Amino acid sequence: MSSGLVPVRPGGVLRRTRTAILDGAQRCIERDGVRRTTMGEVALEAGVAKATLYNHFHTKDEVLAALVQARAVALAATCVGLLDATGPAGHGRPPDLAAAVAGATQALSESRALRRVADEEPAVLARLAAPSEGPAWTALRSSVVQVLEAAAAPAGEEAVALVLRHLLSHLLWPAQEADAQRAAQLLERSLRAGDPAAAEREPSPGVQGDGSAAAPGGLATGVRDAVAAAVTADPGAEVAVSVPSGLGWPV
C-alpha cells in the first residue's frame, strides 16, 4: 500500500535551500548593509545551518554574485512579461521597450538592499557595478539580450552596454518616475535609431526635413539625434536633467 508521500527530489531541495539563502542574504543587506553582513548572519536569517550555507557558497562574495545573478534573471523575466503585455498588436510596430526599461529602473530604485548599499557603501556598489567576466555579469548581459530580443531591438554588445549603463546609473542617481520614463524613451529611440530595420518600421529621430530617414550612424549618433529630436519637439523640456539620469555614461 502506498504511503501517500510524494518523493522529494534532491534537486528541488537544493533549489529551495539556495533560494532561502539568497533571500536571507538580501534581508541582511537591507538591515545591516554589505560590510556588516556575515556568513553566520546569512545562515541564521535563511534558517539553515552554517555547514549547509558553505555547501552552497564558500565566501560572501559568492553569495553577492549569486544574488545579483538571481535578481537579474527575475527582473529580465518581469520585463519580458511586460513587453508581452504592452507590445502593440499589428501595424508592424515593435513592443514598448521604453515601458519595460522604465519598469526595470523603478524596480532598481525601489530595491531597499540596493538603496542601502548605494547610500551607505558606495565603494561596495562601485565594485559590484564594475563590468567583469564573472557569472553575475554574464547573467546581467544575458538578461539584457533576452529583453532586447523580446523587444525586437538591437541586441549586440554596444546595445547591451548602453542598456546596462542606463540601468546602473539609476543606482547612483535615481530619477523621479517622469524623468525615468523620458530617459527610457530616449534610450529606446537611441537604440532603434541605430537599427536599420527599425528605420524601415517607423520614422526615427534621425528623420530629415523632407521626411526621408537619415542613414543610421550607430548608437552614439542615435543618442545625439534622439536628444536633438526631443529638444526640437519641446524646447522647454529639461533634457539636460532627463538624459544624465539614464544616459549619463559615455557610449
C-alpha atoms as an extended CHARMM CRD file, in Angstrom:
* protein
*
       251  EXT
         1         1  MET       CA              0.0000000000        0.0000000000        0.0000000000  PROA      1               0.0000000000
         2         2  SER       CA              1.2530000000        3.4260000000       -0.8870000000  PROA      2               0.0000000000
         3         3  SER       CA              2.2000000000        5.6910000000        1.9780000000  PROA      3               0.0000000000
         4         4  GLY       CA              0.8060000000        8.6830000000        0.1160000000  PROA      4               0.0000000000
         5         5  LEU       CA              4.0670000000       10.5520000000        0.4970000000  PROA      5               0.0000000000
         6         6  VAL       CA              5.4110000000       12.3860000000       -2.5250000000  PROA      6               0.0000000000
         7         7  PRO       CA              9.1160000000       11.6050000000       -3.0050000000  PROA      7               0.0000000000
         8         8  VAL       CA             11.3520000000       14.6450000000       -2.5290000000  PROA      8               0.0000000000
         9         9  ARG       CA             13.7140000000       15.2750000000       -5.3810000000  PROA      9               0.0000000000
        10        10  PRO       CA             17.2020000000       16.3430000000       -4.2250000000  PROA      10              0.0000000000
        11        11  GLY       CA             17.3950000000       18.9960000000       -6.9370000000  PROA      11              0.0000000000
        12        12  GLY       CA             14.2270000000       20.6650000000       -5.6620000000  PROA      12              0.0000000000
        13        13  VAL       CA             15.5410000000       20.7030000000       -2.1080000000  PROA      13              0.0000000000
        14        14  LEU       CA             18.8260000000       22.2560000000       -3.2690000000  PROA      14              0.0000000000
        15        15  ARG       CA             16.9910000000       24.9530000000       -5.2230000000  PROA      15              0.0000000000
        16        16  ARG       CA             14.7570000000       25.8160000000       -2.2860000000  PROA      16              0.0000000000
        17        17  THR       CA             17.7310000000       25.9740000000        0.0610000000  PROA      17              0.0000000000
        18        18  ARG       CA             19.6460000000       28.2000000000       -2.3410000000  PROA      18              0.0000000000
        19        19  THR       CA             16.6400000000       30.4950000000       -2.7290000000  PROA      19              0.0000000000
        20        20  ALA       CA             16.2550000000       30.7040000000        1.0570000000  PROA      20              0.0000000000
        21        21  ILE       CA             19.9300000000       31.6280000000        1.4050000000  PROA      21              0.0000000000
        22        22  LEU       CA             19.7130000000       34.3770000000       -1.2040000000  PROA      22              0.0000000000
        23        23  ASP       CA             16.5040000000       35.7580000000        0.2920000000  PROA      23              0.0000000000
        24        24  GLY       CA             18.1560000000       35.7360000000        3.7110000000  PROA      24              0.0000000000
        25        25  ALA       CA             21.2210000000       37.4950000000        2.3290000000  PROA      25              0.0000000000
        26        26  GLN       CA             19.0340000000       40.1920000000        0.8110000000  PROA      26              0.0000000000
        27        27  ARG       CA             17.2540000000       40.7830000000        4.1030000000  PROA      27              0.0000000000
        28        28  CYS       CA             20.6210000000       41.0120000000        5.9040000000  PROA      28              0.0000000000
        29        29  ILE       CA             21.8640000000       43.5810000000        3.4090000000  PROA      29              0.0000000000
        30        30  GLU       CA             18.6560000000       45.5930000000        3.7460000000  PROA      30              0.0000000000
        31        31  ARG       CA             19.0960000000       45.6210000000        7.5150000000  PROA      31              0.0000000000
        32        32  ASP       CA             22.8610000000       45.8040000000        8.0060000000  PROA      32              0.0000000000
        33        33  GLY       CA             24.4930000000       46.6440000000        4.6660000000  PROA      33              0.0000000000
        34        34  VAL       CA             27.0680000000       44.5360000000        2.8570000000  PROA      34              0.0000000000
        35        35  ARG       CA             30.1140000000       45.1270000000        5.0420000000  PROA      35              0.0000000000
        36        36  ARG       CA             28.3610000000       44.2590000000        8.3130000000  PROA      36              0.0000000000
        37        37  THR       CA             26.6280000000       41.1930000000        6.8960000000  PROA      37              0.0000000000
        38        38  THR       CA             28.4470000000       37.9830000000        7.8480000000  PROA      38              0.0000000000
        39        39  MET       CA             28.0640000000       34.4430000000        6.6060000000  PROA      39              0.0000000000
        40        40  GLY       CA             26.7970000000       33.4640000000       10.0470000000  PROA      40              0.0000000000
        41        41  GLU       CA             24.0500000000       36.0980000000        9.8850000000  PROA      41              0.0000000000
        42        42  VAL       CA             23.0800000000       34.9570000000        6.3980000000  PROA      42              0.0000000000
        43        43  ALA       CA             22.7430000000       31.3690000000        7.6190000000  PROA      43              0.0000000000
        44        44  LEU       CA             20.6940000000       32.4700000000       10.6280000000  PROA      44              0.0000000000
        45        45  GLU       CA             18.3970000000       34.6890000000        8.5330000000  PROA      45              0.0000000000
        46        46  ALA       CA             17.9540000000       31.9380000000        5.9480000000  PROA      46              0.0000000000
        47        47  GLY       CA             17.1730000000       29.3450000000        8.6060000000  PROA      47              0.0000000000
        48        48  VAL       CA             19.9420000000       26.9620000000        7.5350000000  PROA      48              0.0000000000
        49        49  ALA       CA             22.9790000000       25.5190000000        9.2660000000  PROA      49              0.0000000000
        50        50  LYS       CA             26.3110000000       27.1930000000        8.6110000000  PROA      50              0.0000000000
        51        51  ALA       CA             27.6170000000       23.9720000000        7.0930000000  PROA      51              0.0000000000
        52        52  THR       CA             24.6850000000       23.9910000000        4.6630000000  PROA      52              0.0000000000
        53        53  LEU       CA             25.4590000000       27.5770000000        3.6760000000  PROA      53              0.0000000000
        54        54  TYR       CA             29.0900000000       26.6970000000        2.9880000000  PROA      54              0.0000000000
        55        55  ASN       CA             27.9820000000       23.7400000000        0.8800000000  PROA      55              0.0000000000
        56        56  HSD       CA             26.4070000000       26.2740000000       -1.4760000000  PROA      56              0.0000000000
        57        57  PHE       CA             28.7540000000       29.2700000000       -1.1550000000  PROA      57              0.0000000000
        58        58  HSD       CA             32.3180000000       29.4610000000        0.1130000000  PROA      58              0.0000000000
        59        59  THR       CA             32.5220000000       33.2410000000        0.5590000000  PROA      59              0.0000000000
        60        60  LYS       CA             30.2920000000       36.2710000000        0.9730000000  PROA      60              0.0000000000
        61        61  ASP       CA             31.3890000000       37.4860000000       -2.4540000000  PROA      61              0.0000000000
        62        62  GLU       CA             29.9710000000       34.2870000000       -3.9510000000  PROA      62              0.0000000000
        63        63  VAL       CA             26.6760000000       34.9520000000       -2.1710000000  PROA      63              0.0000000000
        64        64  LEU       CA             26.5700000000       38.5140000000       -3.5330000000  PROA      64              0.0000000000
        65        65  ALA       CA             27.3440000000       37.3650000000       -7.0770000000  PROA      65              0.0000000000
        66        66  ALA       CA             24.6220000000       34.7200000000       -6.9000000000  PROA      66              0.0000000000
        67        67  LEU       CA             22.1740000000       37.2780000000       -5.5060000000  PROA      67              0.0000000000
        68        68  VAL       CA             22.8770000000       39.6700000000       -8.3770000000  PROA      68              0.0000000000
        69        69  GLN       CA             22.5570000000       36.8170000000      -10.8500000000  PROA      69              0.0000000000
        70        70  ALA       CA             19.2240000000       35.6080000000       -9.4610000000  PROA      70              0.0000000000
        71        71  ARG       CA             17.7120000000       39.0860000000       -9.3080000000  PROA      71              0.0000000000
        72        72  ALA       CA             18.8810000000       39.8810000000      -12.8550000000  PROA      72              0.0000000000
        73        73  VAL       CA             17.1980000000       36.7610000000      -14.2050000000  PROA      73              0.0000000000
        74        74  ALA       CA             13.9880000000       37.5410000000      -12.3030000000  PROA      74              0.0000000000
        75        75  LEU       CA             13.9480000000       41.1700000000      -13.4600000000  PROA      75              0.0000000000
        76        76  ALA       CA             14.5040000000       40.1160000000      -17.0710000000  PROA      76              0.0000000000
        77        77  ALA       CA             11.5640000000       37.7160000000      -16.8440000000  PROA      77              0.0000000000
        78        78  THR       CA              9.4070000000       40.5420000000      -15.4820000000  PROA      78              0.0000000000
        79        79  CYS       CA             10.4750000000       42.8380000000      -18.3280000000  PROA      79              0.0000000000
        80        80  VAL       CA              9.7440000000       40.2050000000      -20.9600000000  PROA      80              0.0000000000
        81        81  GLY       CA              6.3210000000       39.6860000000      -19.4160000000  PROA      81              0.0000000000
        82        82  LEU       CA              5.7240000000       43.4310000000      -19.5370000000  PROA      82              0.0000000000
        83        83  LEU       CA              6.7510000000       43.5050000000      -23.1860000000  PROA      83              0.0000000000
        84        84  ASP       CA              4.2940000000       40.7290000000      -23.9490000000  PROA      84              0.0000000000
        85        85  ALA       CA              1.5490000000       42.6450000000      -22.1420000000  PROA      85              0.0000000000
        86        86  THR       CA              2.2000000000       46.1060000000      -23.5930000000  PROA      86              0.0000000000
        87        87  GLY       CA              3.5040000000       45.3390000000      -27.0910000000  PROA      87              0.0000000000
        88        88  PRO       CA              1.1730000000       46.9650000000      -29.6440000000  PROA      88              0.0000000000
        89        89  ALA       CA             -0.5410000000       44.4810000000      -31.9100000000  PROA      89              0.0000000000
        90        90  GLY       CA             -0.4260000000       44.9460000000      -35.6720000000  PROA      90              0.0000000000
        91        91  HSD       CA              0.7920000000       47.9270000000      -37.7080000000  PROA      91              0.0000000000
        92        92  GLY       CA              4.2880000000       46.4160000000      -37.7150000000  PROA      92              0.0000000000
        93        93  ARG       CA              5.2660000000       48.3340000000      -34.5800000000  PROA      93              0.0000000000
        94        94  PRO       CA              7.7300000000       46.7480000000      -32.1220000000  PROA      94              0.0000000000
        95        95  PRO       CA              6.9130000000       46.1200000000      -28.4360000000  PROA      95              0.0000000000
        96        96  ASP       CA              7.2250000000       49.0180000000      -25.9910000000  PROA      96              0.0000000000
        97        97  LEU       CA             10.8280000000       48.6450000000      -24.8290000000  PROA      97              0.0000000000
        98        98  ALA       CA             10.6870000000       52.0050000000      -23.0230000000  PROA      98              0.0000000000
        99        99  ALA       CA              7.9280000000       50.7170000000      -20.7260000000  PROA      99              0.0000000000
       100       100  ALA       CA              9.9880000000       47.6520000000      -19.8440000000  PROA      100             0.0000000000
       101       101  VAL       CA             13.1260000000       49.7140000000      -19.1880000000  PROA      101             0.0000000000
       102       102  ALA       CA             11.1900000000       52.2180000000      -17.0720000000  PROA      102             0.0000000000
       103       103  GLY       CA              9.7590000000       49.3220000000      -15.0730000000  PROA      103             0.0000000000
       104       104  ALA       CA             13.2390000000       47.9130000000      -14.5310000000  PROA      104             0.0000000000
       105       105  THR       CA             14.6570000000       51.2430000000      -13.3770000000  PROA      105             0.0000000000
       106       106  GLN       CA             11.7490000000       51.6760000000      -10.9790000000  PROA      106             0.0000000000
       107       107  ALA       CA             12.3840000000       48.2090000000       -9.5430000000  PROA      107             0.0000000000
       108       108  LEU       CA             16.0660000000       49.0640000000       -9.0510000000  PROA      108             0.0000000000
       109       109  SER       CA             15.2280000000       52.4020000000       -7.4470000000  PROA      109             0.0000000000
       110       110  GLU       CA             12.7950000000       50.7170000000       -5.0410000000  PROA      110             0.0000000000
       111       111  SER       CA             15.1790000000       47.9250000000       -4.0000000000  PROA      111             0.0000000000
       112       112  ARG       CA             15.8790000000       48.5320000000       -0.3170000000  PROA      112             0.0000000000
       113       113  ALA       CA             19.0380000000       46.4380000000       -0.4160000000  PROA      113             0.0000000000
       114       114  LEU       CA             20.4910000000       48.3560000000       -3.3630000000  PROA      114             0.0000000000
       115       115  ARG       CA             19.4850000000       51.7030000000       -1.9110000000  PROA      115             0.0000000000
       116       116  ARG       CA             21.1890000000       50.8730000000        1.3730000000  PROA      116             0.0000000000
       117       117  VAL       CA             24.3980000000       49.9070000000       -0.4150000000  PROA      117             0.0000000000
       118       118  ALA       CA             24.2620000000       52.9740000000       -2.6820000000  PROA      118             0.0000000000
       119       119  ASP       CA             23.6230000000       55.3830000000        0.1960000000  PROA      119             0.0000000000
       120       120  GLU       CA             25.9900000000       53.9230000000        2.7920000000  PROA      120             0.0000000000
       121       121  GLU       CA             28.5740000000       51.8560000000        0.9330000000  PROA      121             0.0000000000
       122       122  PRO       CA             29.2340000000       53.4690000000       -2.4600000000  PROA      122             0.0000000000
       123       123  ALA       CA             32.6520000000       51.7990000000       -2.7040000000  PROA      123             0.0000000000
       124       124  VAL       CA             30.9830000000       48.3850000000       -2.4570000000  PROA      124             0.0000000000
       125       125  LEU       CA             28.4360000000       49.4000000000       -5.0910000000  PROA      125             0.0000000000
       126       126  ALA       CA             31.1850000000       50.6350000000       -7.3860000000  PROA      126             0.0000000000
       127       127  ARG       CA             32.9260000000       47.2670000000       -7.1080000000  PROA      127             0.0000000000
       128       128  LEU       CA             29.7100000000       45.3670000000       -7.8040000000  PROA      128             0.0000000000
       129       129  ALA       CA             28.8570000000       47.6580000000      -10.7240000000  PROA      129             0.0000000000
       130       130  ALA       CA             32.2430000000       47.3040000000      -12.4290000000  PROA      130             0.0000000000
       131       131  PRO       CA             31.8780000000       45.0700000000      -15.5240000000  PROA      131             0.0000000000
       132       132  SER       CA             33.6270000000       41.7210000000      -15.2880000000  PROA      132             0.0000000000
       133       133  GLU       CA             33.5850000000       38.2730000000      -16.8280000000  PROA      133             0.0000000000
       134       134  GLY       CA             32.1400000000       36.5890000000      -13.7400000000  PROA      134             0.0000000000
       135       135  PRO       CA             28.8360000000       34.7030000000      -13.5550000000  PROA      135             0.0000000000
       136       136  ALA       CA             26.8890000000       37.6950000000      -12.2250000000  PROA      136             0.0000000000
       137       137  TRP       CA             27.8340000000       39.8910000000      -15.1650000000  PROA      137             0.0000000000
       138       138  THR       CA             27.2970000000       37.0410000000      -17.5920000000  PROA      138             0.0000000000
       139       139  ALA       CA             23.7620000000       36.7740000000      -16.2210000000  PROA      139             0.0000000000
       140       140  LEU       CA             23.2680000000       40.5440000000      -16.4810000000  PROA      140             0.0000000000
       141       141  ARG       CA             24.3690000000       40.6250000000      -20.1100000000  PROA      141             0.0000000000
       142       142  SER       CA             22.2960000000       37.5670000000      -20.9960000000  PROA      142             0.0000000000
       143       143  SER       CA             19.2440000000       39.0770000000      -19.3020000000  PROA      143             0.0000000000
       144       144  VAL       CA             19.5850000000       42.3150000000      -21.2520000000  PROA      144             0.0000000000
       145       145  VAL       CA             19.9740000000       40.3800000000      -24.5070000000  PROA      145             0.0000000000
       146       146  GLN       CA             16.8000000000       38.4320000000      -23.6690000000  PROA      146             0.0000000000
       147       147  VAL       CA             14.8240000000       41.6440000000      -23.1100000000  PROA      147             0.0000000000
       148       148  LEU       CA             16.1890000000       43.3830000000      -26.2150000000  PROA      148             0.0000000000
       149       149  GLU       CA             15.4160000000       40.3820000000      -28.3980000000  PROA      149             0.0000000000
       150       150  ALA       CA             11.8980000000       40.1850000000      -26.9610000000  PROA      150             0.0000000000
       151       151  ALA       CA             11.5030000000       43.8690000000      -27.8600000000  PROA      151             0.0000000000
       152       152  ALA       CA             12.7630000000       43.3040000000      -31.4250000000  PROA      152             0.0000000000
       153       153  ALA       CA             15.5600000000       45.7920000000      -30.6810000000  PROA      153             0.0000000000
       154       154  PRO       CA             19.2880000000       45.6220000000      -31.4750000000  PROA      154             0.0000000000
       155       155  ALA       CA             20.9500000000       43.1880000000      -29.0620000000  PROA      155             0.0000000000
       156       156  GLY       CA             24.6330000000       43.4920000000      -29.9270000000  PROA      156             0.0000000000
       157       157  GLU       CA             27.4140000000       44.2760000000      -27.4690000000  PROA      157             0.0000000000
       158       158  GLU       CA             27.0820000000       48.0320000000      -27.9580000000  PROA      158             0.0000000000
       159       159  ALA       CA             23.3360000000       47.9550000000      -27.2930000000  PROA      159             0.0000000000
       160       160  VAL       CA             23.7490000000       45.7350000000      -24.2280000000  PROA      160             0.0000000000
       161       161  ALA       CA             26.4220000000       48.0420000000      -22.8070000000  PROA      161             0.0000000000
       162       162  LEU       CA             24.1880000000       51.0760000000      -23.3280000000  PROA      162             0.0000000000
       163       163  VAL       CA             21.2620000000       49.4580000000      -21.5100000000  PROA      163             0.0000000000
       164       164  LEU       CA             23.4750000000       48.3200000000      -18.6370000000  PROA      164             0.0000000000
       165       165  ARG       CA             24.9210000000       51.8160000000      -18.2680000000  PROA      165             0.0000000000
       166       166  HSD       CA             21.3940000000       53.1900000000      -18.2290000000  PROA      166             0.0000000000
       167       167  LEU       CA             20.2340000000       50.7890000000      -15.5210000000  PROA      167             0.0000000000
       168       168  LEU       CA             23.3570000000       51.0930000000      -13.3550000000  PROA      168             0.0000000000
       169       169  SER       CA             23.2270000000       54.8860000000      -13.4880000000  PROA      169             0.0000000000
       170       170  HSD       CA             19.8880000000       54.7100000000      -11.6650000000  PROA      170             0.0000000000
       171       171  LEU       CA             21.5980000000       53.0140000000       -8.7400000000  PROA      171             0.0000000000
       172       172  LEU       CA             23.8330000000       56.0490000000       -8.2920000000  PROA      172             0.0000000000
       173       173  TRP       CA             21.3290000000       58.6970000000       -9.3920000000  PROA      173             0.0000000000
       174       174  PRO       CA             17.7080000000       57.5460000000       -9.0050000000  PROA      174             0.0000000000
       175       175  ALA       CA             15.2790000000       59.5390000000      -11.1310000000  PROA      175             0.0000000000
       176       176  GLN       CA             11.7220000000       60.5810000000      -10.4800000000  PROA      176             0.0000000000
       177       177  GLU       CA              9.1810000000       58.4340000000      -12.2980000000  PROA      177             0.0000000000
       178       178  ALA       CA              8.5250000000       61.0100000000      -15.0360000000  PROA      178             0.0000000000
       179       179  ASP       CA             12.2590000000       61.5370000000      -15.6410000000  PROA      179             0.0000000000
       180       180  ALA       CA             12.8450000000       57.7810000000      -15.6900000000  PROA      180             0.0000000000
       181       181  GLN       CA             10.1180000000       57.3350000000      -18.2990000000  PROA      181             0.0000000000
       182       182  ARG       CA             11.5390000000       60.0940000000      -20.5160000000  PROA      182             0.0000000000
       183       183  ALA       CA             15.0400000000       58.6360000000      -20.1740000000  PROA      183             0.0000000000
       184       184  ALA       CA             13.7280000000       55.1890000000      -21.0990000000  PROA      184             0.0000000000
       185       185  GLN       CA             12.0060000000       56.6510000000      -24.1650000000  PROA      185             0.0000000000
       186       186  LEU       CA             15.2400000000       58.3390000000      -25.2140000000  PROA      186             0.0000000000
       187       187  LEU       CA             17.0900000000       55.0810000000      -24.7080000000  PROA      187             0.0000000000
       188       188  GLU       CA             14.6480000000       53.1540000000      -26.8790000000  PROA      188             0.0000000000
       189       189  ARG       CA             14.7410000000       55.7920000000      -29.6120000000  PROA      189             0.0000000000
       190       190  SER       CA             18.5330000000       55.7710000000      -29.4860000000  PROA      190             0.0000000000
       191       191  LEU       CA             18.6850000000       52.0070000000      -29.8140000000  PROA      191             0.0000000000
       192       192  ARG       CA             16.2200000000       51.8840000000      -32.6700000000  PROA      192             0.0000000000
       193       193  ALA       CA             17.8380000000       54.8590000000      -34.4280000000  PROA      193             0.0000000000
       194       194  GLY       CA             20.9660000000       52.7650000000      -34.7450000000  PROA      194             0.0000000000
       195       195  ASP       CA             18.9970000000       49.8310000000      -36.1610000000  PROA      195             0.0000000000
       196       196  PRO       CA             18.4650000000       49.8820000000      -39.9560000000  PROA      196             0.0000000000
       197       197  ALA       CA             15.4540000000       47.5680000000      -39.6070000000  PROA      197             0.0000000000
       198       198  ALA       CA             13.8420000000       49.9660000000      -37.1360000000  PROA      198             0.0000000000
       199       199  ALA       CA             14.2070000000       52.8120000000      -39.6320000000  PROA      199             0.0000000000
       200       200  GLU       CA             12.0500000000       50.8220000000      -42.0420000000  PROA      200             0.0000000000
       201       201  ARG       CA              9.3810000000       50.1270000000      -39.4180000000  PROA      201             0.0000000000
       202       202  GLU       CA              8.7990000000       53.7170000000      -38.3530000000  PROA      202             0.0000000000
       203       203  PRO       CA             10.3970000000       57.1970000000      -38.5880000000  PROA      203             0.0000000000
       204       204  SER       CA             13.4500000000       57.5360000000      -36.3970000000  PROA      204             0.0000000000
       205       205  PRO       CA             14.7480000000       60.6080000000      -34.5260000000  PROA      205             0.0000000000
       206       206  GLY       CA             17.1590000000       60.9850000000      -37.4670000000  PROA      206             0.0000000000
       207       207  VAL       CA             14.4040000000       61.8230000000      -39.9900000000  PROA      207             0.0000000000
       208       208  GLN       CA             15.4540000000       64.6030000000      -42.3360000000  PROA      208             0.0000000000
       209       209  GLY       CA             13.4540000000       67.6670000000      -43.2710000000  PROA      209             0.0000000000
       210       210  ASP       CA             11.9730000000       66.0770000000      -46.4090000000  PROA      210             0.0000000000
       211       211  GLY       CA             10.6460000000       63.1360000000      -44.4010000000  PROA      211             0.0000000000
       212       212  SER       CA             13.2810000000       60.6640000000      -45.5560000000  PROA      212             0.0000000000
       213       213  ALA       CA             15.1680000000       58.6800000000      -42.9670000000  PROA      213             0.0000000000
       214       214  ALA       CA             18.7420000000       59.6720000000      -42.2900000000  PROA      214             0.0000000000
       215       215  ALA       CA             21.3280000000       56.9290000000      -42.6900000000  PROA      215             0.0000000000
       216       216  PRO       CA             21.8730000000       55.1110000000      -39.3840000000  PROA      216             0.0000000000
       217       217  GLY       CA             25.0840000000       56.1910000000      -37.7360000000  PROA      217             0.0000000000
       218       218  GLY       CA             25.3110000000       53.7920000000      -34.8250000000  PROA      218             0.0000000000
       219       219  LEU       CA             24.1160000000       54.1600000000      -31.2510000000  PROA      219             0.0000000000
       220       220  ALA       CA             26.2690000000       57.2000000000      -30.4890000000  PROA      220             0.0000000000
       221       221  THR       CA             24.6230000000       59.0530000000      -33.3770000000  PROA      221             0.0000000000
       222       222  GLY       CA             21.2800000000       57.6970000000      -32.2510000000  PROA      222             0.0000000000
       223       223  VAL       CA             21.7040000000       59.2260000000      -28.7950000000  PROA      223             0.0000000000
       224       224  ARG       CA             22.6070000000       62.5900000000      -30.3300000000  PROA      224             0.0000000000
       225       225  ASP       CA             19.6760000000       62.5290000000      -32.7420000000  PROA      225             0.0000000000
       226       226  ALA       CA             17.2240000000       61.4000000000      -30.0580000000  PROA      226             0.0000000000
       227       227  VAL       CA             18.2200000000       64.2870000000      -27.7960000000  PROA      227             0.0000000000
       228       228  ALA       CA             18.0460000000       66.7390000000      -30.7130000000  PROA      228             0.0000000000
       229       229  ALA       CA             14.5670000000       65.4900000000      -31.6070000000  PROA      229             0.0000000000
       230       230  ALA       CA             13.4160000000       65.8680000000      -28.0080000000  PROA      230             0.0000000000
       231       231  VAL       CA             14.6710000000       69.4590000000      -27.8590000000  PROA      231             0.0000000000
       232       232  THR       CA             13.0600000000       70.3000000000      -31.2030000000  PROA      232             0.0000000000
       233       233  ALA       CA              9.7350000000       68.8260000000      -30.1170000000  PROA      233             0.0000000000
       234       234  ASP       CA              9.7430000000       70.6280000000      -26.7650000000  PROA      234             0.0000000000
       235       235  PRO       CA             12.3640000000       73.3990000000      -26.3850000000  PROA      235             0.0000000000
       236       236  GLY       CA             11.3860000000       73.8290000000      -22.7280000000  PROA      236             0.0000000000
       237       237  ALA       CA             11.9200000000       70.2020000000      -21.8210000000  PROA      237             0.0000000000
       238       238  GLU       CA             14.5460000000       69.5410000000      -19.1510000000  PROA      238             0.0000000000
       239       239  VAL       CA             16.5130000000       67.1890000000      -21.3760000000  PROA      239             0.0000000000
       240       240  ALA       CA             19.7320000000       68.0420000000      -19.5540000000  PROA      240             0.0000000000
       241       241  VAL       CA             18.1880000000       66.5050000000      -16.4370000000  PROA      241             0.0000000000
       242       242  SER       CA             16.4680000000       63.5560000000      -18.0590000000  PROA      242             0.0000000000
       243       243  VAL       CA             19.3850000000       62.3550000000      -20.1390000000  PROA      243             0.0000000000
       244       244  PRO       CA             22.0340000000       62.0600000000      -17.3720000000  PROA      244             0.0000000000
       245       245  SER       CA             19.5660000000       60.1500000000      -15.2130000000  PROA      245             0.0000000000
       246       246  GLY       CA             19.6550000000       57.3050000000      -17.7050000000  PROA      246             0.0000000000
       247       247  LEU       CA             22.2210000000       58.0590000000      -20.3840000000  PROA      247             0.0000000000
       248       248  GLY       CA             24.8680000000       59.8150000000      -18.3680000000  PROA      248             0.0000000000
       249       249  TRP       CA             27.7040000000       57.4000000000      -19.1460000000  PROA      249             0.0000000000
       250       250  PRO       CA             29.5980000000       57.6520000000      -22.4420000000  PROA      250             0.0000000000
       251       251  VAL       CA             28.7800000000       55.1240000000      -25.1510000000  PROA      251             0.0000000000
